[in-house]
Amino acid sequence: MGATAANAFQQLPVALIDPPTIAMREKMHDGGIEALAESMRRHGQLQNIGVVITGDRYRVVYGHRRRVAAELAGLETLVARVFPEGTLDEEALKVAENEEIEPVNAAAQATYYHELLTERCGGDVRRLVAMVRRTETFILDRLDLVRGDPDVLAALRAGRINLSVAKELNKVPEDMYRRLYLHDAVHQGMNARAVRTLRMTRDRDRHVTEASATTTTPAVQPSTAVAIEHMDACILCGSPSDQHEMSYVKVHASCRTMWFREKAEKRAAGENGS
C-alpha cells in the first residue's frame, strides 16, 4: 500500500499514523486528553492534524493530542494534511501549531529544543533556530533552563513557579540560597522581582565580604573554619538534615560569621573542660 500524495487533505486510518519522533508536549494521558476524547466521540473530528509521509505510513507533525484522543475515542480515521517525506518544515509547523492552539509549558519547550539541538542539529544553535523558526534569544532562554538547576526545571514543569521566577533562580550561584529561594517561591508565592532583590542583596554582601578578606588577614582558628563548613545546618540545633524543613532567615554576613565563631569557641572551651 503506497502512502497518500503529499500536500493534500486526506482521510487516513488512525492505525497508520505514528507519533512524532520528538514530541513537544510531555503530558498526553491526563484529564484534558480524556475531555478531548469525549468531545471527539460526540462531535467527531473538528480540526485536522498534520502528518508527514514515512514510506507506507505517516508520522504526526502537529495534532499529536488529537491523534491520541482519537484512538481513545475509538475513531478509525482522521482528516490530515499530508506533507512530503523529508519536509524541512516539520519542526517549524509543530512549534507554530502548538503555540497557536495552546502554549506549551516552558519546561517542556526546553526539553524539546534540547533534544532537537543534540539529536538533529549537532549542537548548532543556529541550525536549531532555522529549523523551528524562533528567535535565537527565545531558544537560548529555553536551553538555559535545561542547563540550569534540575529542581528549578522540575518546579517549572509542574507549574509551581513561572518562567520569570525560574530564570531568576538560575542566576543564583550558590546552591544553598537557590534552594531557599525556590522553597519560598513554591510555598510562599515569592515572585521574580522578590527573587531578584534577594539575589542582588546576596551578591552585594558576598562582594563586601570578599573585599574585606583581601584587605585584612585575621588569624582563623580551625574550630571556626569547621563551623563555617556547616552553613547548611540549622542555626538552633546544628543539624544539616531535613533541608526541606529549613526556612530562609536574613542575617548579616559579619553577624553570621561572628555567631559561628563564638559557638565554636564555646564548644572548644567545653571540650577542654574550662
Buried (B, 14 or more C-beta within 10 A) or exposed (E): EEBBEEEEEBEBEBEBBBEBBBBBBEEBEEEEBEEBBEBBBEEEBEEBBBBBBBEEBBBBBBBBBBBBBBBBBEBEBBBBBBBEEEBEBBBBBBBBBBEEEEEBBBBBBBBBBBBBBEEBBEEEBEBBBBBBEBEEEEBBBBBBBBEBBEBBBEBBBEEBBBBBBBBBBBBBEEEEBBBBBBBBBBEEEBEBEBBBEBBEEBBEBBEEBEEEEEEEEEEEEEBBEEBBEEEEBBEEEEEEEEEEEBEBEEEEEEEBBEBBBEBBBEBBEEEEEE
